[in-house]
Amino acid sequence: MTRRATDSETAPATGSRERSNKALDAFLAAKFEIDAMLERLATLSADHFDTSPDEIHWGHVGTLNHYRAKLREISDMAFHEGEHAE
């Protein structure tokens, strides 16, 4: 005769599965938000960050360098490069 597990024996596995599902949902929500930001940035870049080549001044350069620094930090973290190298 096989023994059936009691509710207390199966509860941790169920709770763990629910936590795992919630973690997956949160992970995917963050991923989709990142994907949307990257798509918007790619579109903005394709449009030269809403500037005309005839209107470029040092303020635009400073802004773009600031964007680049923030993206470099993220890229370095994601790929374990720069100061985040192992």
C-alpha positions as CSV (number, residue, x, y, z in Angstrom):
1,M,0.0,0.0,0.0
2,T,1.4,3.5,-0.9
3,R,1.3,6.3,1.6
4,R,-0.2,9.6,0.7
5,A,1.6,12.8,1.7
6,T,-0.1,15.0,4.2
7,D,-0.9,18.6,3.6
8,S,1.9,19.7,5.8
9,E,4.4,17.7,3.7
10,T,3.3,19.2,0.4
11,A,2.7,22.8,1.6
12,P,6.4,23.9,1.4
13,A,6.7,22.7,-2.2
14,T,3.5,24.5,-3.1
15,G,4.7,27.6,-1.4
16,S,8.0,27.4,-3.0
17,R,6.4,27.0,-6.4
18,E,4.2,30.0,-5.8
19,R,7.2,32.1,-4.8
20,S,9.0,30.9,-7.9
21,N,6.0,31.8,-10.1
22,K,5.9,35.3,-8.5
23,A,9.6,35.7,-9.0
24,L,9.2,34.7,-12.6
25,D,6.4,37.2,-13.1
26,A,8.4,40.0,-11.5
27,F,11.5,39.1,-13.6
28,L,9.5,39.1,-16.8
29,A,7.8,42.4,-15.9
30,A,11.2,44.0,-15.3
31,K,12.6,42.5,-18.6
32,F,9.6,43.8,-20.6
33,E,10.1,47.3,-19.1
34,I,13.8,47.2,-20.0
35,D,13.0,46.0,-23.6
36,A,10.6,48.9,-23.9
37,M,13.2,51.4,-22.7
38,L,15.8,50.0,-25.1
39,E,13.4,50.2,-28.0
40,R,12.6,53.9,-27.2
41,L,16.3,54.7,-26.9
42,A,17.1,53.0,-30.2
43,T,14.3,55.1,-31.8
44,L,15.6,58.3,-30.2
45,S,19.1,57.5,-31.3
46,A,18.0,56.8,-34.9
47,D,16.5,60.4,-34.8
48,H,19.9,61.8,-33.5
49,F,18.3,62.3,-30.1
50,D,15.8,64.8,-31.4
51,T,18.5,67.2,-32.7
52,S,19.4,68.5,-36.1
53,P,23.1,68.3,-37.2
54,D,23.0,72.0,-37.8
55,E,21.9,72.7,-34.3
56,I,24.4,70.6,-32.3
57,H,26.2,72.5,-29.6
58,W,28.3,71.5,-26.6
59,G,25.3,71.1,-24.4
60,H,24.1,68.3,-26.6
61,V,27.5,66.7,-26.4
62,G,27.4,66.9,-22.6
63,T,23.9,65.4,-22.4
64,L,24.9,62.5,-24.8
65,N,28.0,61.9,-22.7
66,H,25.9,61.6,-19.6
67,Y,23.6,59.1,-21.3
68,R,26.6,57.2,-22.5
69,A,28.1,57.0,-19.0
70,K,24.9,55.7,-17.5
71,L,24.5,53.1,-20.3
72,R,28.2,52.1,-19.9
73,E,27.6,51.5,-16.2
74,I,24.7,49.2,-17.0
75,S,26.5,47.5,-19.8
76,D,29.6,46.9,-17.6
77,M,27.4,45.4,-14.8
78,A,25.5,43.2,-17.3
79,F,28.6,41.9,-19.0
80,H,31.0,41.9,-15.9
81,E,33.3,44.5,-17.6
82,G,35.0,47.6,-16.5
83,E,34.9,48.1,-12.7
84,H,32.5,45.2,-12.5
85,A,35.0,42.7,-14.1
86,E,35.6,39.6,-12.1
